[in-house]
């Protein structure tokens, strides 16, 4: 398990790996659903360097019941 850069829970799981062994991995936090790649800069992968403006309290995910809707697709002929 990896530490999530955004909520700092210890529930980051590997969800994908590179077809080239060791090139990269993709992780997803099972608490806040943040997803990050191992090849991203420390400002994204390291909880201590992650921008505090984007951090969340893991307790808040328990009461986050609304998920924003996906907007309709914009078409060039509209």
C-alpha positions as CSV (number, residue, x, y, z in Angstrom):
1,X,0.0,0.0,0.0
2,X,1.1,3.5,-0.9
3,X,0.4,6.7,1.1
4,X,-2.0,8.9,-0.8
5,X,-0.5,12.4,-1.6
6,X,-3.9,14.1,-1.4
7,X,-5.5,12.6,1.8
8,X,-2.5,10.8,3.3
9,X,-4.4,7.6,4.0
10,X,-2.3,4.4,3.6
11,X,-4.7,2.9,1.1
12,X,-3.0,3.6,-2.2
13,X,-3.2,0.5,-4.4
14,X,-1.6,-0.4,-7.7
15,X,-4.2,-0.4,-10.4
16,X,-2.0,-0.6,-13.5
17,X,1.6,-1.3,-14.5
18,X,3.7,-0.4,-17.5
19,X,4.1,-3.1,-20.2
20,X,7.8,-2.2,-19.9
21,X,8.8,-3.6,-16.5
22,X,9.6,-0.9,-14.0
23,X,8.8,2.1,-16.3
24,X,5.7,3.3,-14.3
25,X,2.8,2.2,-12.1
26,X,-0.6,3.8,-11.5
27,X,-2.0,4.0,-8.0
28,X,-5.5,4.9,-6.8
29,X,-6.4,5.8,-3.2
30,X,-9.2,3.7,-1.9
31,X,-10.2,6.5,0.5
32,X,-10.5,9.6,-1.7
33,X,-10.1,8.0,-5.2
34,X,-7.1,10.2,-6.2
35,X,-5.1,8.6,-8.9
36,X,-1.4,9.2,-9.6
37,X,1.5,7.7,-11.5
38,X,4.9,6.7,-10.1
39,X,6.7,8.7,-12.8
40,X,5.1,12.1,-11.9
41,X,7.2,14.7,-10.1
42,X,7.6,14.7,-6.3
43,X,5.1,17.6,-6.1
44,X,2.4,15.1,-7.0
45,X,3.7,11.8,-5.6
46,X,5.1,12.9,-2.2
47,X,2.5,13.8,0.4
48,X,4.9,16.2,2.1
49,X,5.4,18.2,-1.2
50,X,1.8,17.9,-2.5
51,X,0.1,21.3,-2.7
52,X,-1.8,21.9,0.6
53,X,-4.5,23.7,-1.3
54,X,-5.6,20.4,-2.9
55,X,-5.3,18.2,0.1
56,X,-8.5,16.8,1.7
57,X,-9.3,15.4,5.1
58,X,-10.1,11.7,4.7
59,X,-12.9,12.0,7.2
60,X,-14.7,14.3,4.7
61,X,-14.9,11.5,2.1
62,X,-17.4,9.7,4.5
63,X,-19.9,12.5,4.0
64,X,-19.3,13.3,0.4
65,X,-22.4,11.8,-1.1
66,X,-22.8,14.0,-4.2
67,X,-20.8,13.2,-7.3
68,X,-20.7,16.0,-9.9
69,X,-22.5,15.1,-13.1
70,X,-20.5,14.5,-16.3
71,X,-21.5,17.3,-18.7
72,X,-23.0,16.6,-22.1
73,X,-20.5,16.2,-24.9
74,X,-19.9,19.3,-26.9
75,X,-20.0,18.7,-30.6
76,X,-18.5,21.0,-33.2
77,X,-21.7,21.0,-35.3
78,X,-23.8,22.4,-32.4
